[in-house]
């Protein structure tokens, strides 16, 4: 069985690719090390460094498993892999049929590809592939040696005695440990979503219009108010996010509400990615809207200072 790979760009003439395989969620330092090895192997063979990932997440398709929340969007994942040196990126559509392929069948199909020649493979040392995860680094090494391919299995990186992994980063973000997650991952946690219409109370009564974000990627953090930043149309805005039930107004539905400072315009239907800079305070019920309005003013002032400090440090 052959399988489909959607490439962003691929030179004609069946080019030789050295490929880093992985889900690469978050593109953390371990993933970046894999790609550094891909680039090095490719340079030694005068080949093209490439990264191939999977969508949806394999756990969304494999029976009995559940996909974790994506740390970043697929588009951001591809962009970061490009930044790591991938001249070509591809996405394998992870279907039930693909997940049921025997590992030997997957490797044989790489040799038969008509759109490229496989020149090398690089993965994390614990990467598994094929039906039941029966394929491993040892099998890849034998395959590479038998076919004259470059191969490296990259060891896990550690940070302060913690094995760096997407799972650990998700756990830290979900626990609200934003600074620790950023230290380990090398990037600021973020939420990505589509702006939907809300109740419009914040703009009408509180003079702080918010975008109601329907989450499409990102690990949900604990309820509360956060300082953030958002890039929109080549401009970066400071932001205040409220995540929770809006108890002052008797809300019973968890919402992500984003207020972009100094922004005037219509955001409905747009996709926003908001970086979470710092937790400001827990969400709580205020006695009346005027009391909440005073607190929002303080939140905006604090978020502005954090945004400015972060911008200067970068």
C-alpha positions as CSV (number, residue, x, y, z in Angstrom):
1,X,0.0,0.0,0.0
2,X,1.2,3.5,-0.9
3,X,0.2,6.5,1.1
4,X,-0.3,10.2,0.4
5,X,2.1,12.9,1.4
6,X,1.0,16.5,1.0
7,X,4.2,18.5,0.3
8,X,4.3,22.3,0.5
9,X,6.9,22.3,-2.2
10,X,8.9,19.6,-3.9
11,X,11.4,20.0,-6.7
12,X,10.8,18.1,-9.8
13,X,13.0,15.3,-11.0
14,X,12.6,12.9,-8.0
15,X,15.0,14.7,-5.6
16,X,16.8,12.9,-2.8
17,X,15.4,13.8,0.6
18,X,16.8,13.2,4.1
19,X,13.6,13.1,6.2
20,X,13.0,13.8,9.9
21,X,9.8,12.0,10.9
22,X,7.6,12.8,13.8
23,X,4.5,14.5,15.1
24,X,6.7,17.4,16.1
25,X,3.9,19.0,18.3
26,X,5.3,22.3,19.7
27,X,8.6,21.8,17.8
28,X,10.5,21.8,21.1
29,X,14.3,21.5,21.6
30,X,14.3,17.8,21.1
31,X,12.5,18.2,17.7
32,X,14.9,21.0,16.8
33,X,17.8,18.6,17.5
34,X,16.3,16.0,15.2
35,X,16.1,18.6,12.4
36,X,19.7,19.8,13.0
37,X,20.8,16.2,12.4
38,X,18.6,16.0,9.3
39,X,20.3,19.2,7.9
40,X,23.7,17.7,8.7
41,X,23.0,14.4,7.0
42,X,21.5,16.1,4.0
43,X,24.6,18.3,3.6
44,X,26.9,15.3,3.6
45,X,24.9,13.7,0.8
46,X,24.1,16.9,-1.2
47,X,20.4,16.0,-0.5
48,X,17.5,18.1,0.6
49,X,16.6,18.3,4.3
50,X,12.9,17.6,4.9
51,X,10.4,17.1,7.7
52,X,7.3,15.0,7.5
53,X,4.6,15.1,10.1
54,X,1.1,13.6,10.6
55,X,-2.4,15.0,10.7
56,X,-4.6,14.2,12.5
57,X,-2.6,13.1,15.5
58,X,-2.1,9.3,15.3
59,X,-3.8,8.9,18.7
60,X,-7.0,10.4,17.2
61,X,-7.1,7.4,14.8
62,X,-5.7,4.4,16.6
63,X,-8.5,2.5,18.4
64,X,-8.5,2.9,22.1
65,X,-6.4,6.0,22.2
66,X,-7.3,9.7,22.5
67,X,-5.5,12.6,20.8
68,X,-3.9,15.1,23.2
69,X,-4.6,18.8,22.7
70,X,-2.3,20.3,20.1
71,X,0.3,22.6,21.6
72,X,0.4,24.7,18.4
73,X,-1.6,24.8,15.2
74,X,-0.5,22.6,12.2
75,X,0.4,25.7,10.3
76,X,2.6,27.0,13.1
77,X,4.2,23.5,13.3
78,X,5.1,23.6,9.6
79,X,6.5,27.2,9.9
80,X,8.7,26.2,12.9
81,X,10.0,23.1,11.1
82,X,10.9,25.4,8.2
83,X,12.8,27.7,10.6
84,X,14.7,24.6,11.8
85,X,16.1,24.0,8.3
86,X,13.5,21.9,6.6
87,X,13.6,23.0,2.9
88,X,10.7,20.7,2.2
89,X,7.8,19.8,4.6
90,X,5.1,17.2,4.1
91,X,2.0,16.0,5.9
92,X,0.9,12.4,5.9
93,X,-2.8,12.0,6.2
94,X,-3.0,9.6,9.2
95,X,-6.0,7.4,8.2
96,X,-7.0,4.1,9.8
97,X,-5.5,2.3,6.8
98,X,-2.2,4.1,7.2
99,X,-2.2,3.3,10.9
100,X,-2.7,-0.4,10.1
101,X,0.3,-0.6,7.8
102,X,3.0,-3.0,8.9
103,X,6.3,-1.2,9.5
104,X,8.1,-3.2,6.7
105,X,5.3,-2.1,4.3
106,X,5.8,1.5,5.3
107,X,9.6,1.3,4.7
108,X,9.2,-0.5,1.4
109,X,6.8,2.2,0.2
110,X,9.5,4.9,0.9
111,X,11.8,3.1,-1.5
112,X,9.1,2.9,-4.2
113,X,8.2,6.6,-4.1
114,X,8.0,8.2,-7.5
115,X,8.0,11.8,-6.3
116,X,11.3,11.6,-4.3
117,X,14.2,9.3,-3.4
118,X,14.8,8.5,0.2
119,X,18.4,9.4,1.2
120,X,18.2,9.3,4.9
121,X,16.0,9.2,8.0
122,X,16.3,10.9,11.4
123,X,13.9,10.3,14.3
124,X,13.8,10.4,18.1
125,X,15.3,7.3,19.7
126,X,11.9,6.2,21.0
127,X,9.9,6.9,17.8
128,X,7.6,4.0,16.9
129,X,5.8,3.4,13.6
130,X,3.6,0.8,11.9
131,X,0.8,-1.4,13.1
132,X,0.9,-1.6,16.9
133,X,4.1,0.5,17.0
134,X,6.2,-2.5,16.0
135,X,8.7,-0.4,14.1
136,X,11.5,1.1,16.1
137,X,14.9,2.7,15.7
138,X,16.6,-0.7,15.5
139,X,14.5,-1.6,12.5
140,X,15.2,1.8,10.9
141,X,18.9,1.3,11.4
142,X,18.8,-2.1,9.6
143,X,16.7,-0.7,6.8
144,X,19.1,2.3,6.3
145,X,22.2,0.1,6.4
146,X,20.7,-2.4,3.9
147,X,19.8,0.5,1.4
148,X,22.8,2.8,1.8
149,X,20.8,5.5,3.6
150,X,21.9,7.9,6.3
151,X,20.3,7.3,9.7
152,X,20.4,8.8,13.2
153,X,18.2,8.1,16.2
154,X,18.4,11.2,18.4
155,X,18.5,10.8,22.2
156,X,16.0,12.7,24.4
157,X,17.1,16.0,25.7
158,X,16.9,16.9,29.4
159,X,16.2,20.2,31.1
160,X,16.8,20.3,34.8
161,X,16.6,16.5,35.0
162,X,13.3,16.5,33.1
163,X,13.0,14.6,29.8
164,X,11.8,17.1,27.3
165,X,8.6,15.9,25.6
166,X,5.4,17.3,24.2
167,X,3.5,15.5,27.0
168,X,5.5,17.2,29.7
169,X,5.0,20.6,28.1
170,X,1.2,20.0,27.9
171,X,1.1,19.0,31.5
172,X,2.9,22.2,32.6
173,X,0.7,24.4,30.5
174,X,-2.5,22.7,31.8
175,X,-1.3,23.3,35.4
176,X,-0.7,27.0,34.7
177,X,3.1,26.7,34.9
178,X,3.6,29.0,32.0
179,X,7.2,30.1,32.7
180,X,8.4,26.6,33.3
181,X,6.7,25.4,30.1
182,X,8.4,28.2,28.2
183,X,11.8,27.4,29.6
184,X,11.5,23.7,28.6
185,X,9.9,24.3,25.2
186,X,11.7,27.4,24.2
187,X,8.5,29.1,23.1
188,X,5.7,31.0,24.8
189,X,2.5,28.9,25.3
190,X,-0.3,30.1,23.1
191,X,-4.0,29.6,22.3
192,X,-5.3,29.7,18.7
193,X,-8.9,29.9,17.7
194,X,-11.6,31.4,15.5
195,X,-13.4,34.6,16.8
196,X,-17.1,34.0,17.3
197,X,-19.8,36.3,18.4
198,X,-20.3,36.6,22.2
199,X,-22.7,38.5,24.5
200,X,-21.1,41.9,23.7
201,X,-21.4,42.8,27.4
202,X,-17.7,43.7,27.8
203,X,-17.8,46.3,25.0
204,X,-21.2,47.8,25.9
205,X,-20.9,48.0,29.7
206,X,-17.2,47.6,30.5
207,X,-15.6,49.6,27.7
208,X,-13.3,46.6,27.0
209,X,-14.6,44.8,23.9
210,X,-13.5,41.2,23.7
211,X,-13.1,38.6,21.0
212,X,-14.8,35.3,22.0
213,X,-12.2,32.6,20.9
214,X,-13.4,29.2,19.8
215,X,-10.3,27.1,20.5
216,X,-8.7,25.2,17.6
217,X,-5.2,24.6,19.0
218,X,-3.4,25.1,22.2
219,X,-3.6,23.6,25.7
220,X,-6.2,25.0,27.9
221,X,-4.9,26.8,31.0
222,X,-6.6,27.1,34.4
223,X,-9.4,29.7,34.6
224,X,-8.3,33.2,35.3
225,X,-7.1,36.4,33.8
226,X,-3.9,36.5,31.8
227,X,-1.6,39.0,30.1
228,X,-0.9,38.2,26.5
229,X,0.1,39.4,23.1
230,X,-1.3,38.9,19.6
231,X,0.1,39.6,16.2
232,X,-2.5,40.8,13.7
233,X,-1.9,42.2,10.2
234,X,1.9,42.7,10.9
235,X,1.3,44.5,14.2
236,X,1.7,43.1,17.7
237,X,-0.9,44.0,20.3
238,X,-0.9,43.6,24.1
239,X,-3.8,41.6,25.3
240,X,-5.8,40.7,28.3
241,X,-7.5,37.3,28.4
242,X,-10.3,36.1,30.7
243,X,-10.8,32.4,30.8
244,X,-13.8,31.1,32.7
245,X,-17.5,31.4,33.4
246,X,-17.9,35.2,33.7
247,X,-19.5,34.7,37.2
248,X,-20.3,38.4,37.6
249,X,-22.9,37.9,34.8
250,X,-24.0,34.5,36.0
251,X,-22.3,32.7,33.1
252,X,-22.3,28.9,33.0
253,X,-20.3,28.3,29.9
254,X,-16.5,28.4,29.9
255,X,-15.3,31.0,27.5
256,X,-12.0,32.4,26.2
257,X,-12.4,36.2,25.9
258,X,-9.5,38.3,24.5
259,X,-9.3,42.1,24.7
260,X,-6.7,43.5,22.3
261,X,-5.4,46.8,23.7
262,X,-5.4,49.8,21.3
263,X,-7.3,47.8,18.6
264,X,-10.2,49.1,16.7
265,X,-11.9,46.8,14.1
266,X,-14.0,43.8,13.5
267,X,-12.4,40.4,14.4
268,X,-15.4,38.2,13.8
269,X,-14.5,35.1,11.8
270,X,-10.7,35.7,12.0
271,X,-8.2,33.2,13.4
272,X,-6.2,34.6,16.3
273,X,-3.2,33.2,18.0
274,X,-2.6,34.7,21.4
275,X,0.6,34.1,23.4
276,X,0.1,33.7,27.2
277,X,2.7,35.9,28.9
278,X,1.6,35.7,32.6
279,X,-1.2,34.8,34.9
280,X,-2.6,37.9,36.5
281,X,-5.3,36.8,38.9
282,X,-8.1,34.2,39.4
283,X,-11.5,34.8,38.0
284,X,-14.0,35.9,40.6
285,X,-17.5,37.3,41.0
286,X,-17.7,41.0,41.5
287,X,-20.5,42.8,43.4
288,X,-21.5,44.8,40.3
289,X,-20.3,45.7,36.8
290,X,-18.7,49.0,38.0
291,X,-16.4,47.1,40.4
292,X,-15.5,44.7,37.6
293,X,-14.8,47.7,35.3
294,X,-12.3,49.1,37.9
295,X,-10.5,45.7,38.1
296,X,-10.3,45.5,34.3
297,X,-8.6,48.9,34.2
298,X,-6.0,47.5,36.7
299,X,-5.7,44.3,34.6
300,X,-5.0,46.3,31.5
301,X,-2.4,48.5,33.2
302,X,-0.6,45.4,34.5
303,X,-0.8,43.6,31.2
304,X,0.7,46.6,29.4
305,X,3.7,46.6,31.7
306,X,4.3,42.9,31.2
307,X,3.9,43.2,27.4
308,X,6.3,46.1,27.2
309,X,8.9,44.3,29.4
310,X,8.6,41.2,27.3
311,X,8.9,43.2,24.1
312,X,12.0,44.9,25.3
313,X,13.6,41.6,26.4
314,X,13.1,40.1,23.0
